[in-house]
Amino acid sequence: MALKRNTEETVVEQNAENKAKSLFNQEPARKKETMILTTFSIAPSFKKELEDMFADMGIGWAAGIRFALKEFYKKHQE
């Protein structure tokens, strides 16, 4: 007794494989910039003041520093 080969399944499998390859090989519409880690020195008492101010705003240390830098840039942009 001969078995009949089901070609529909292989075609569907190949289509799914091609879709997956094309999906993962595509360049994203907008490339996200990689972040740069920076370091700086700050007096512990001033850092505590900033942490308290950021906590009152409901944000953490890193988000507060990013916010402060953006505001500084906006105010001093020429």
C-alpha positions, -999 to +999 in steps of 0.1 A: +000+000+000+015+033-011+012+064+011+001+096-006+024+125+000+006+156+013+021+186-005-001+212+010+016+208+044+050+214+030+039+244+010+023+259+041+055+251+061+077+268+035+054+299+034+056+302+072+094+298+070+097+324+043+075+349+063+097+343+094+129+349+075+116+380+059+103+394+092+135+389+111+158+400+083+141+433+078+158+465+091+137+482+117+118+513+104+137+535+128+169+523+144+171+529+181+202+548+192+224+529+216+228+545+250+262+558+262+271+553+299+286+584+314+301+591+348+306+622+368+315+632+403+291+650+426+291+659+463+271+634+484+250+662+500+241+677+466+232+642+453+209+636+482+191+669+475+187+660+439+175+625+448+149+640+471+137+665+444+135+637+418+116+615+443+091+644+448+086+644+410+081+607+411+111+597+391+144+580+399+180+592+398+188+583+361+155+596+348+159+628+368+194+634+354+181+628+319+153+652+326+176+679+340+200+676+310+171+680+285+158+710+304+193+726+305+197+720+267+163+736+260+171+767+280+206+772+266+200+762+230+210+790+206 
